[in-house]
Amino acid sequence: MNKKQSFNEHEYVITVADQDSNLTAIVAVHSTALGPAHGGTRMWMYKDKDEAIEDVLRLSKAMSYKSALAGLPYGGAKGVIIQSKTAIDRGKLLKAYAEKIDKLGGLFCTGTDVGLTDEDTTLMSKYTKYILGLPKTQKTNLTTSLAASKGVFFAIKAAAKQKYGSDSLKGKTIGVKGVGKLGGGLVDLLMAEGATVVIADIDQVKIDALTDKYPGITIGDPQTLHMQKLHVFAPCAMGNEFDKKSISNLACDIVAGGANNQLSNEKAGDIIDKKGIIYIPDYVANAGGLIYVCEDLEKGGFNEKRVEKRLNNIYETVTMLLQRSKTTGLPPHRVADIIAEERIMGIK
């Protein structure tokens, strides 16, 4: 899809700037058809503004689709802050960004994404009420990252049921690339299930933390993990994981992970499907974090039971998606897009 077409299918694309704090950011609101638009804000050192625009357009569209597939009454949006190559006053920059978001009057609600921490959003919440996913005052065992991990876990189990006839992951070899909060939480769930887990990350500190917790866990190379013979490959790092070259080396039965924008383009998903590999679209598998933060918008506030129910529904969504894929002959990622578009347009 070209950039002009991407712009045209968005309701709003807004440049956010503040010279005093050296802030340059872009907010993209893809759709408000199902309800108020929301999505995290990413801070990243983009090579230029064009790259940042391309990223925010893809991410915001994915948020609309993610919300629709998760059955949530909300639209999709995203924010990206272009990280400066020079030193900045981080607090000053985030304050300026939050104040700009506040002036949008609720058009865009946001929270953490790559490059922003819970401490950052807590700071931002002092300057705008449109921040989601803040620490809960009530007792809960869930966090944003744990909810995201659970969503991917349920997606893997549903895909395993389709592929092997059982959703048990005991004895299955699962490679997890990227073991930060989401990937690390997924490793915990997989280990508890009895899976054989292979971990890979460019950050040795994260690897060390998991090897301390699970002595003897297998460590893989993040550059070649997808080439290993695996039952499941779970990409949980950055996007653009799959292009023609990387797909040619895929040696797994199932791909289901938490990273956003895993496909370099839609054709990449077609190629994966032609190899006989089940690909669970990222915005279906990683909807858990969104489900969690959306509770801030629900009437009556956060309800852990409702969150857990919606997380479990990811299993049912993946099952439905794969069944429809089998019936229509279309790859799962294209079926997911169709279902999301039907829901956004109000087609039953």
C-alpha positions in Angstrom: 0.0 0.0 0.0 1.4 3.4 -1.0 1.8 6.3 1.5 -1.0 8.3 -0.1 -3.5 5.5 0.2 -2.4 5.0 3.8 -3.0 8.6 4.6 -6.4 8.5 2.9 -7.7 5.6 5.0 -6.9 7.4 8.2 -9.3 9.9 9.9 -6.6 12.1 11.2 -2.8 12.4 10.9 -1.5 15.1 13.1 2.0 16.5 13.5 2.8 17.4 17.1 5.7 19.8 17.7 7.1 21.9 20.4 10.3 23.9 19.7 11.2 24.6 23.3 11.4 20.9 24.2 12.7 19.8 20.8 9.5 17.6 20.4 8.6 16.2 17.0 5.8 13.6 17.1 3.1 12.3 14.9 -0.4 11.0 16.0 -2.4 8.9 13.6 -6.1 8.1 14.2 -7.1 5.3 11.9 -10.7 4.8 12.9 -13.3 5.9 15.4 -16.1 3.8 13.9 -16.3 1.4 16.8 -15.6 4.0 19.5 -12.9 6.4 20.9 -9.5 5.8 19.4 -6.5 4.8 21.4 -3.1 3.3 21.1 0.3 3.5 22.7 3.0 6.1 22.0 6.4 4.8 20.7 9.6 6.8 21.2 12.2 5.7 18.6 15.2 7.1 16.8 13.8 7.0 13.3 16.2 7.8 10.4 13.8 10.5 9.2 10.3 11.8 9.4 9.1 9.7 6.5 10.1 6.5 8.3 8.2 7.7 11.4 5.1 8.5 9.4 5.2 5.0 7.7 5.5 3.4 11.2 2.6 5.3 12.8 0.3 4.7 9.9 0.8 1.0 10.0 0.6 0.8 13.8 -2.6 2.8 14.0 -4.3 0.7 11.4 -3.2 -2.4 13.3 -4.7 -1.0 16.5 -8.1 -0.6 14.8 -8.0 -4.2 13.6 -6.7 -5.4 16.9 -9.5 -3.8 18.8 -12.1 -5.1 16.3 -10.8 -8.7 16.5 -10.7 -8.5 20.3 -14.3 -7.5 20.3 -13.6 -4.1 22.0 -15.8 -1.1 21.4 -12.9 1.2 20.5 -11.1 2.6 17.5 -7.4 2.5 16.7 -4.7 5.2 16.8 -1.0 5.5 17.6 1.6 8.1 18.5 5.3 8.2 17.7 7.9 10.5 19.1 10.9 11.0 17.0 13.8 10.5 19.4 16.5 13.2 19.0 20.1 12.2 18.3 21.1 15.0 20.6 20.7 15.3 24.3 17.2 16.2 25.5 15.4 17.0 28.7 13.2 13.9 28.7 10.8 15.2 31.4 10.3 18.4 29.5 9.7 16.7 26.2 7.1 14.3 27.7 5.4 17.1 29.4 5.1 19.0 26.1 3.8 15.9 24.4 1.2 15.2 27.1 0.0 18.8 26.9 -0.4 18.5 23.1 -2.4 15.3 23.6 -4.6 17.0 26.1 -5.5 19.7 23.6 -6.9 17.0 21.3 -9.7 16.7 23.9 -9.9 12.9 23.9 -9.6 12.3 20.2 -6.6 10.1 21.1 -5.9 8.2 24.4 -2.5 6.7 24.8 -0.1 4.7 27.0 3.2 3.0 26.8 4.9 1.4 23.8 8.5 0.8 22.8 10.7 3.5 24.3 8.3 4.6 27.0 8.1 3.3 30.5 5.4 3.2 33.2 7.3 6.1 34.9 7.0 8.1 31.7 3.2 7.7 31.4 2.8 8.4 35.1 4.6 11.7 34.5 2.5 12.4 31.4 -0.7 11.8 33.4 0.0 14.9 35.4 -0.6 17.0 32.3 -3.4 15.1 30.6 -6.2 12.8 31.6 -6.0 10.8 28.4 -3.4 8.3 29.6 -4.3 4.6 29.8 -2.6 1.7 31.6 -1.5 3.6 34.7 -0.7 1.5 37.8 -3.9 0.2 39.4 -5.0 1.4 42.8 -6.9 -1.8 43.4 -5.3 -5.2 44.0 -4.7 -7.2 40.8 -2.4 -9.9 39.7 -2.3 -8.6 36.2 -0.1 -6.0 34.4 -0.1 -4.7 30.9 2.8 -6.9 29.9 1.4 -10.0 31.6 -1.9 -9.6 29.9 0.0 -9.3 26.6 2.0 -12.5 27.4 -1.2 -14.4 28.2 -2.8 -13.3 24.9 0.1 -14.7 22.9 0.1 -17.9 25.0 -3.6 -18.5 24.3 -3.0 -17.8 20.6 -0.2 -20.4 20.5 -2.4 -23.0 22.3 -5.2 -22.4 19.8 -2.9 -22.8 16.8 -1.4 -25.9 18.4 -4.9 -27.4 18.7 -5.4 -26.8 15.0 -2.0 -28.2 14.0 -1.6 -31.1 16.3 -5.1 -31.9 17.5 -4.3 -30.9 21.1 -3.5 -27.6 22.7 -1.0 -29.0 25.1 2.4 -27.5 24.7 4.2 -30.0 26.9 7.2 -31.3 25.0 6.8 -28.8 22.2 9.9 -26.8 21.2 9.1 -23.1 21.2 11.5 -20.3 20.2 11.0 -16.9 21.8 12.8 -14.0 20.1 12.8 -11.0 22.4 12.5 -11.7 26.1 11.6 -8.3 27.5 8.4 -7.9 29.6 6.1 -9.6 27.0 8.5 -12.2 25.8 9.8 -12.9 29.3 6.3 -13.4 30.6 5.6 -15.7 27.7 8.6 -17.8 28.6 7.2 -18.1 32.2 3.9 -19.4 30.9 5.5 -21.8 28.4 7.9 -23.2 31.0 5.0 -23.8 33.4 3.2 -25.7 30.6 6.2 -28.0 30.2 7.4 -26.7 26.8 11.0 -26.8 25.7 11.9 -23.2 25.3 14.7 -21.6 23.3 15.3 -17.9 24.1 17.1 -15.2 22.1 17.7 -11.5 22.6 20.3 -8.9 21.8 20.2 -7.8 25.4 22.4 -10.1 27.5 20.9 -8.8 30.7 17.5 -10.2 29.8 19.0 -13.5 28.8 20.9 -13.7 32.1 17.8 -13.0 34.1 16.0 -15.9 32.5 19.0 -18.3 32.7 19.2 -17.5 36.4 15.5 -18.3 36.8 15.6 -21.4 34.5 19.1 -23.0 34.7 19.7 -25.0 31.6 17.2 -23.2 29.4 18.5 -23.2 25.8 19.9 -20.0 24.4 19.6 -19.3 20.7 21.0 -16.6 18.3 18.4 -13.8 17.6 19.7 -13.7 14.0 19.1 -17.4 13.3 16.5 -18.6 15.8 13.8 -18.6 13.0 16.0 -21.1 11.1 15.9 -23.7 13.9 13.6 -26.6 13.7 10.8 -25.5 16.1 7.2 -26.4 16.7 6.5 -22.7 17.3 8.4 -19.5 16.6 7.3 -16.6 18.7 8.8 -13.2 17.6 8.4 -10.8 20.5 11.0 -8.1 19.6 10.6 -5.4 16.9 8.7 -5.6 13.7 9.5 -6.4 10.0 10.5 -9.9 11.1 9.5 -11.6 7.9 10.5 -10.8 4.3 11.1 -13.1 1.4 14.6 -14.1 2.6 13.8 -14.8 6.2 10.7 -16.7 5.3 12.7 -19.0 3.0 14.6 -20.1 6.1 11.6 -20.6 8.4 11.7 -24.1 9.9 8.7 -24.1 12.2 5.1 -25.3 12.1 3.5 -22.2 13.7 4.4 -18.5 14.0 2.6 -16.6 16.8 4.3 -13.8 18.7 3.9 -10.5 20.4 5.9 -8.2 18.0 4.0 -5.6 16.0 4.1 -5.4 12.2 5.9 -8.7 11.8 5.2 -8.9 8.0 7.2 -6.7 5.7 4.1 -6.6 3.5 0.9 -8.6 3.1 2.5 -10.9 0.4 5.0 -12.1 3.1 2.0 -13.7 4.9 1.0 -15.4 1.7 4.4 -16.9 1.3 4.4 -18.2 4.9 1.0 -19.8 4.3 2.3 -21.5 1.1 5.1 -23.1 3.1 2.4 -24.8 5.2 3.2 -22.7 8.3 0.3 -21.4 10.4 0.8 -17.7 10.9 -1.3 -16.0 13.6 -1.5 -12.3 12.7 0.4 -10.2 15.3 -2.6 -7.9 16.0 -4.6 -11.0 17.0 -2.0 -12.7 19.1 -0.8 -9.6 21.0 -4.2 -8.0 21.8 -3.8 -8.8 25.6 -2.0 -5.5 26.4 -4.7 -3.6 24.7 -7.5 -5.5 26.5 -5.8 -4.6 29.8 -5.4 -0.9 29.2 -8.9 -0.5 27.7 -10.3 -1.4 31.1 -9.6 2.2 32.1 -12.3 3.3 29.6 -14.9 0.8 30.9 -17.9 2.0 32.9 -17.2 1.2 36.5 -13.4 1.0 35.9 -11.0 -1.9 36.0 -12.5 -5.4 36.3 -10.0 -8.2 36.4 -12.6 -10.9 35.7 -13.6 -9.2 32.5 -10.0 -8.8 31.4 -9.3 -12.5 32.0 -12.5 -13.4 30.0 -11.4 -11.3 27.1 -7.9 -12.7 27.2 -9.3 -16.2 27.1 -11.4 -15.1 24.1 -8.2 -14.8 22.1 -8.1 -18.6 22.0 -11.7 -18.6 20.5 -10.8 -15.8 18.1 -7.8 -17.7 16.7 -9.8 -20.9 16.5 -12.5 -19.1 14.5 -10.0 -17.4 12.3 -8.2 -20.7 11.4 -11.5 -22.5 10.8 -12.6 -19.7 8.4 -9.1 -19.8 6.7 -9.5 -23.6 6.1 -13.0 -23.1 4.7 -12.2 -20.2 2.4 -8.7 -21.2 1.5 -7.4 -17.8 2.4 -4.3 -17.3 4.6 -5.1 -16.5 8.2 -3.8 -12.9 8.0 -6.1 -12.1 5.1 -9.1 -13.7 6.9 -8.3 -11.6 10.0 -8.2 -8.4 7.9 -11.6 -9.3 6.4 -13.2 -10.0 9.8 -11.8 -6.8 11.3 -13.0 -4.7 8.3 -16.4 -6.3 8.5 -16.7 -5.4 12.2 -15.4 -1.8 11.7 -18.0 -1.3 8.9 -20.8 -2.9 10.9 -21.2 -5.9 8.6 -22.6 -8.9 10.5 
